[in-house]
Amino acid sequence: MDYRPAPKTYTPTEVAHLLGLKPATIYAELSRGQLRAYHLGRRRLITEEQLQAYKTKRQAVILVDMTYACGPALKL
């Protein structure tokens, strides 16, 4: 039998800490599908591979955190 070690996983809060972002931003990225994660019961776990893919994608695009944006309303 071939036994592979379990991949290193992170919670969304740990990922937020590693990237210097707010946990709400990470949860928003998960909801938008920008960051992939596995569900284990009610928990979301992000593997090292998924985190690296997200970091690569994030470097290619300038992201603006609009989670708490409350700018002026547009007048038409």
Residue pairs with C-beta under 8 A, 6 or more apart in sequence:
7 47
7 48
7 49
8 47
8 48
9 38
9 45
9 46
9 47
9 48
10 18
10 45
10 46
10 47
10 48
10 51
11 43
11 44
11 45
11 46
12 23
12 26
12 27
12 30
12 37
12 44
12 46
13 23
13 26
15 21
15 26
15 35
15 46
15 51
16 22
16 23
16 25
16 26
18 51
19 26
19 55
21 65
22 65
22 67
24 67
24 68
25 65
25 67
26 35
28 67
29 35
29 54
30 36
30 37
30 44
34 54
34 57
35 46
35 50
35 54
36 46
36 50
36 53
36 54
37 44
37 45
37 46
37 50
38 44
38 45
38 46
38 47
39 45
46 54
